[in-house]
Amino acid sequence: MADTYYIMYSPKNEKPEHKQQPEKIQRRRKRAALTADMTQRIQQYLNESKSIRQTAKLEGIDESSIRYAIRRGKIKNDKNQK
């Protein structure tokens, strides 16, 4: 990847100084807020033995949102517990 340089002039001296452009920061989206209605549907899918991945795809949210809700106790997933 080629480096990008910008020439910056300062008012004190007329010599240009070269500064490298800072890298772009990737920002993460916020976690999907699970509504009570959505939580009930997710719980129903999990009770029907659907996987977390399938459930997330059906609801149009990320898997991590469902896993987070399971860790917090808002959703129960007895499928993988012994």
Secondary structure, 3 states (H helix, E strand, C coil): CCCCEEEEECCCCCCEEEEECCCCCCCCCCCCCCCHHHHHHHHHHHHCCCCHHHHHHHHCCCHHHHHHHHHHCCCCCCCCCC
